[in-house]
Amino acid sequence: MPLEIGLWRVDGDPERVPMSSIPLESRLEELIEADPDILGTPLLIIGRQVRTDYGKLIDLLALDADGALHILELKRDRTPREVVAQLLDYASWTSNLTNEDIREIFANYVRERAASTDLDQAFAGMFGASPPEALNTEHTLTVVAGDVDSSTERIVTYLASRGVPINVLFFRYFEDHGHKYLARTWLMDEATITAAESKSQSKKEPWNGSDWYIAFGEEDNVRSWKDARRYGFVSAGGGDWFSRTLRSLPVGARVFVHIPKAGYVGVGTVTQEAQPYEDAELRVDGELRRMTDLDLEAGYQHNVPDDDQDRREWAVAVEWIKTVPREEALWKAGMFANQNSACKLRARFTIDEALRHFEIE
């Protein structure tokens, strides 16, 4: 059983504040949506009342800092054991969601709220880092309820002990002289859940230590794949978010370059650390030359207001192993794609297909 919570007013003689029922289940959703820290773990809400393929509605969907998906089912009163089957049913659906599916869910969520942020920006704002290259490699199931029956408690405890990441959060609602309070406690502590989860295997593919994914976004008069292919570089910029991951590329990394909505266009090896466009030098025909002196099709400048962000375009010199024009880009269903300018490439299928297509040993 969870630890029971009471609330006392002590500005005079101790007086217990009576517990009451939260007026509406939707109100509980609103509170968690406004501040997910109520759950005790930093979360980014990505969907509310998310419709599954079979017509059911998931109360709340969220991501944690590791990109794991959290499925939240809310019940303001005592919860029957059927809610566990409901959560497992939701988990069977969410387990097949791809990166693109999750981004679409988030896009619909912010669109309904007339917001304009994208998942990458929201994730960085919440956790201070880029989202992992693979989302939904794990998921967590949470029942949020005023109470559960003994059968539900036994089932949840059993599933958690067998490595199913499920728990129950109990909330207590208090009203006192016009003030309203919400308190919470968990059925099982975090150490119990962590120990059980450590027995399960992660779906994340191992990284080979050398391969990186590059998203080369061709923008009007900002950057051009023709330039990059001709002179040997990749670039990104326009804000800290876009250049930060590119600046982390190590010398010697093998990069697989992808043009969004087109496909993979090149494989090469990083030969220099990232440099701002204005200072960057590239080796052209055996001679180091400044990028600003080259005959470039794009301007590599961003028409954005000055602020506290680094808005410069950053370039990384690359020795190409094989490239193709944009019109001959490689794309197959199931290949990896991400909005990060650079990230570790773990997707074995993508690597194998690109090496085969570009005839690279």
Buried (B, 14 or more C-beta within 10 A) or exposed (E): EBEEEEEEBEEEEEEEBEBEEBEEBBBBBEBBBEEBEBBEBEBBBBBBEBEEEEEEEBBBBBBBBEBBBBBBBBBBEEBBBEBBEBBBBBBEBBEEBEBEEBBBBBBBBBEEEEEEBBBBEBBBEBBEEBBBBBBBBBBBBBBBBBBBEEEBBEBBBEBBBEBBBBBBBBBBBBBEEEEEEBBBBBBBEEEBBEEBBEEEEEEBBEEEEEBBBBBBBBEEEBBBBBBBBBBBBBBBBBBEBBBBBBBBBEEEBBBBBBBEEBBBBBBBBBBBEBBBBEEBBBBBEEEEBEBEEBEBEBBBBBEEEEEEBBBBBBBBBBEBBBBBEBEEBBBEEEBBBBBBBBBBBBBEEBBEBBBEBBEEE
